[in-house]
Amino acid sequence: MNEYSRILIEEYCISHNSKKSRRLSDLLDLSYSFGREPTDDDAIFLEKAIQSERNSELKEALSDLDEYLFG
C-alpha cells in the first residue's frame, strides 16, 4: 500500500472524531498487521466510504486501502 495513502487516512482519522474515522483507523491498523482478516462488513463499509467521499485525494487513498486489503 502506498505510504502517502496511509498518511492521508491517518491525518483524516486524527482530525475527525466520528464513527467513520474510528472505523477507518481500525482498517488502517489492520493493514499494518496480519493478526486478523478483514470481514465482509469491513469491505462493505470501505466501499460505501469510497463512494461517498468528496475529497479526491482521500478517495484515492481509500481506494488504495481497499485494493490492499481486499485485492
TORPA-4810 file (N, C-alpha, C, O; in nm, 3 decimals):
<nodes>
NODE_1_0.084_-0.117_0.000_0.000_0.000_0.000_0.089_0.124_0.000_0.192_0.127_0.067_M
NODE_2_0.049_0.222_-0.073_0.122_0.348_-0.084_0.127_0.417_0.052_0.024_0.436_0.116_N
NODE_3_0.247_0.456_0.094_0.263_0.520_0.225_0.191_0.655_0.231_0.140_0.694_0.336_E
NODE_4_0.188_0.726_0.119_0.117_0.854_0.114_-0.031_0.834_0.145_-0.092_0.917_0.212_Y
NODE_5_-0.087_0.725_0.095_-0.228_0.695_0.123_-0.250_0.672_0.272_-0.348_0.720_0.329_S
NODE_6_-0.159_0.600_0.333_-0.169_0.576_0.478_-0.165_0.707_0.556_-0.240_0.726_0.651_R
NODE_7_-0.078_0.797_0.514_-0.064_0.925_0.582_-0.192_1.006_0.569_-0.239_1.065_0.666_I
NODE_8_-0.250_1.010_0.449_-0.374_1.084_0.429_-0.487_1.030_0.517_-0.562_1.107_0.577_L
NODE_9_-0.498_0.899_0.524_-0.603_0.838_0.605_-0.577_0.864_0.753_-0.670_0.894_0.828_I
NODE_10_-0.452_0.854_0.796_-0.418_0.881_0.935_-0.452_1.026_0.971_-0.507_1.052_1.078_E
NODE_11_-0.418_1.120_0.883_-0.450_1.261_0.908_-0.600_1.282_0.919_-0.646_1.358_1.005_E
NODE_12_-0.676_1.216_0.834_-0.821_1.227_0.841_-0.871_1.175_0.976_-0.953_1.240_1.042_Y
NODE_13_-0.821_1.061_1.017_-0.866_1.000_1.143_-0.830_1.085_1.264_-0.907_1.093_1.360_C
NODE_14_-0.715_1.149_1.259_-0.673_1.234_1.370_-0.757_1.361_1.378_-0.791_1.408_1.487_I
NODE_15_-0.791_1.417_1.262_-0.861_1.545_1.261_-1.013_1.532_1.271_-1.082_1.634_1.284_S
NODE_16_-1.066_1.412_1.267_-1.211_1.392_1.278_-1.240_1.296_1.393_-1.167_1.199_1.416_H
NODE_17_-1.347_1.323_1.464_-1.389_1.235_1.572_-1.529_1.186_1.537_-1.630_1.244_1.577_N
NODE_18_-1.533_1.078_1.462_-1.660_1.024_1.416_-1.652_0.872_1.409_-1.544_0.814_1.420_S
NODE_19_-1.766_0.811_1.390_-1.771_0.666_1.374_-1.690_0.625_1.250_-1.620_0.524_1.252_K
NODE_20_-1.702_0.704_1.145_-1.629_0.675_1.021_-1.479_0.678_1.045_-1.407_0.588_1.001_K
NODE_21_-1.431_0.781_1.113_-1.287_0.792_1.135_-1.234_0.680_1.223_-1.124_0.630_1.201_S
NODE_22_-1.312_0.639_1.323_-1.269_0.528_1.409_-1.263_0.397_1.329_-1.171_0.318_1.347_R
NODE_23_-1.360_0.375_1.243_-1.363_0.253_1.162_-1.248_0.253_1.061_-1.185_0.150_1.038_R
NODE_24_-1.222_0.368_1.001_-1.109_0.377_0.908_-0.977_0.355_0.981_-0.886_0.291_0.927_L
NODE_25_-0.967_0.406_1.102_-0.846_0.384_1.181_-0.826_0.235_1.208_-0.713_0.185_1.200_S
NODE_26_-0.932_0.164_1.240_-0.924_0.020_1.262_-0.878_-0.053_1.135_-0.795_-0.143_1.140_D
NODE_27_-0.933_-0.011_1.020_-0.893_-0.074_0.894_-0.748_-0.043_0.860_-0.677_-0.128_0.805_L
NODE_28_-0.705_0.078_0.891_-0.566_0.114_0.867_-0.474_0.031_0.955_-0.370_-0.017_0.910_L
NODE_29_-0.512_0.014_1.082_-0.434_-0.073_1.172_-0.428_-0.215_1.117_-0.325_-0.281_1.125_D
NODE_30_-0.538_-0.260_1.063_-0.544_-0.394_1.004_-0.446_-0.408_0.888_-0.389_-0.515_0.867_L
NODE_31_-0.426_-0.301_0.814_-0.334_-0.306_0.700_-0.188_-0.320_0.744_-0.104_-0.365_0.666_S
NODE_32_-0.158_-0.282_0.868_-0.023_-0.295_0.920_0.006_-0.433_0.978_0.121_-0.475_0.984_Y
NODE_33_-0.099_-0.503_1.019_-0.077_-0.633_1.082_-0.160_-0.740_1.013_-0.259_-0.712_0.946_S
NODE_34_-0.117_-0.860_1.032_-0.190_-0.971_0.974_-0.251_-1.057_1.084_-0.269_-1.177_1.067_F
NODE_35_-0.282_-0.993_1.197_-0.339_-1.064_1.311_-0.481_-1.112_1.289_-0.523_-1.212_1.348_G
NODE_36_-0.554_-1.042_1.204_-0.690_-1.085_1.172_-0.720_-1.049_1.027_-0.656_-0.962_0.968_R
NODE_37_-0.815_-1.117_0.974_-0.856_-1.095_0.835_-0.969_-0.992_0.830_-1.052_-0.988_0.921_E
NODE_38_-0.973_-0.910_0.726_-1.085_-0.817_0.711_-1.214_-0.895_0.683_-1.211_-1.001_0.620_P
NODE_39_-1.325_-0.842_0.731_-1.453_-0.911_0.715_-1.530_-0.854_0.596_-1.491_-0.754_0.536_T
NODE_40_-1.640_-0.920_0.564_-1.728_-0.870_0.458_-1.786_-0.735_0.498_-1.804_-0.648_0.412_D
NODE_41_-1.816_-0.716_0.626_-1.867_-0.587_0.675_-1.763_-0.477_0.654_-1.798_-0.364_0.620_D
NODE_42_-1.636_-0.510_0.674_-1.529_-0.413_0.650_-1.527_-0.372_0.503_-1.512_-0.254_0.471_D
NODE_43_-1.541_-0.469_0.415_-1.540_-0.441_0.271_-1.658_-0.353_0.231_-1.642_-0.260_0.152_A
NODE_44_-1.774_-0.381_0.285_-1.894_-0.303_0.253_-1.878_-0.160_0.305_-1.908_-0.064_0.234_I
NODE_45_-1.831_-0.146_0.429_-1.810_-0.014_0.486_-1.713_0.068_0.401_-1.739_0.184_0.370_F
NODE_46_-1.601_0.006_0.364_-1.499_0.077_0.288_-1.551_0.116_0.149_-1.521_0.225_0.100_L
NODE_47_-1.627_0.029_0.087_-1.685_0.059_-0.044_-1.779_0.180_-0.035_-1.776_0.268_-0.121_E
NODE_48_-1.862_0.183_0.068_-1.954_0.296_0.086_-1.877_0.424_0.118_-1.914_0.532_0.071_K
NODE_49_-1.770_0.413_0.197_-1.689_0.530_0.230_-1.624_0.588_0.104_-1.617_0.710_0.088_A
NODE_50_-1.578_0.501_0.017_-1.517_0.546_-0.108_-1.619_0.617_-0.195_-1.592_0.724_-0.251_I
NODE_51_-1.736_0.558_-0.207_-1.841_0.615_-0.292_-1.888_0.751_-0.242_-1.920_0.838_-0.323_Q
NODE_52_-1.892_0.771_-0.112_-1.945_0.896_-0.057_-1.839_1.004_-0.036_-1.874_1.118_-0.007_S
NODE_53_-1.712_0.970_-0.049_-1.604_1.066_-0.022_-1.597_1.172_-0.131_-1.599_1.141_-0.250_E
NODE_54_-1.589_1.298_-0.089_-1.583_1.411_-0.183_-1.441_1.458_-0.210_-1.413_1.511_-0.317_R
NODE_55_-1.353_1.438_-0.114_-1.213_1.478_-0.130_-1.144_1.376_-0.221_-1.134_1.258_-0.186_N
NODE_56_-1.097_1.421_-0.336_-1.041_1.329_-0.435_-0.915_1.258_-0.386_-0.895_1.140_-0.416_S
NODE_57_-0.829_1.328_-0.310_-0.708_1.265_-0.258_-0.743_1.156_-0.157_-0.687_1.046_-0.161_E
NODE_58_-0.835_1.186_-0.067_-0.875_1.087_0.033_-0.947_0.971_-0.034_-0.929_0.856_0.006_L
NODE_59_-1.027_1.000_-0.134_-1.097_0.895_-0.207_-0.997_0.799_-0.270_-1.014_0.677_-0.265_K
NODE_60_-0.892_0.853_-0.330_-0.788_0.770_-0.390_-0.715_0.688_-0.283_-0.682_0.572_-0.305_E
NODE_61_-0.690_0.750_-0.167_-0.623_0.680_-0.057_-0.710_0.565_-0.006_-0.659_0.456_0.023_A
NODE_62_-0.840_0.589_0.005_-0.932_0.483_0.050_-0.939_0.371_-0.054_-0.949_0.254_-0.018_L
NODE_63_-0.933_0.406_-0.180_-0.931_0.304_-0.287_-0.804_0.221_-0.278_-0.807_0.100_-0.301_S
NODE_64_-0.694_0.286_-0.245_-0.567_0.216_-0.228_-0.575_0.119_-0.111_-0.527_0.006_-0.119_D
NODE_65_-0.637_0.163_-0.002_-0.656_0.075_0.115_-0.744_-0.044_0.079_-0.715_-0.157_0.117_L
NODE_66_-0.850_-0.017_0.005_-0.941_-0.124_-0.039_-0.867_-0.226_-0.124_-0.883_-0.346_-0.104_D
NODE_67_-0.787_-0.179_-0.217_-0.710_-0.269_-0.304_-0.611_-0.352_-0.221_-0.593_-0.471_-0.247_E
NODE_68_-0.549_-0.288_-0.124_-0.452_-0.358_-0.040_-0.518_-0.467_0.045_-0.468_-0.579_0.055_Y
NODE_69_-0.631_-0.431_0.107_-0.695_-0.527_0.199_-0.775_-0.635_0.127_-0.779_-0.750_0.172_L
NODE_70_-0.837_-0.598_0.017_-0.932_-0.691_-0.047_-0.891_-0.732_-0.188_-0.958_-0.813_-0.253_F
NODE_71_-0.780_-0.676_-0.235_-0.720_-0.711_-0.363_-0.811_-0.723_-0.475_-0.768_-0.753_-0.587_G
</nodes>
